[in-house]
Amino acid sequence: MKHIPALAAVVIMGIVPTFHAAAVPEKTNSLEVRTIPVGAEQQSEPENWNLQYKIKQQHVYVECILPDFPLAEKEKKGHGFLLVKIDGNTAAKMGQAAFVLKHLPPGNHNITIEPVSYQNSSNKDTASFEVEISSS
């Protein structure tokens, strides 16, 4: 499992915030396994798959590329899903490679994404990263 720190303003699944009529600038950061530059995207590359995520306003847009690991919404032989955990608690089971995480409360949060086959076995690495959610 690789652990990647990131600081950003984002909200993921859970509490629905109160919105005010104001323009909110997009805030994004870049992150790679070896360096942590400032830019538009964060990227994690566990041994045999790729995870990219972008933070835009109060949302995290996630895309996972898993070679030789087909994803499916419903149980299907030879397929699997992405088990998404936030702060150690299961948040979702995703059957597609791209998804959006919304409404995370302010504070520090650890997000873990683990590929799991419907046969309960996987040779894929788990990716883990941290976000710091600011109150806005």
Number of C-alpha atoms within 10 A of each C-alpha: 13 14 16 21 15 17 17 20 23 28 27 22 16 12 11 12 12 6 7 7 5 6 6 11 8 11 15 21 20 19 23 16 14 9 8 15 12 11 11 15 17 24 21 21 18 18 12 12 18 15 19 18 22 22 25 20 16 22 18 24 17 17 17 20 15 16 10 11 18 18 22 19 13 12 14 13 11 13 18 26 24 22 18 20 17 19 12 11 11 13 17 15 17 19 19 15 16 14 14 14 19 17 16 24 20 16 13 16 17 18 21 23 23 18 27 20 23 17 12 8 10 14 10 19 16 19 22 21 19 18 22 19 19 15 10 12
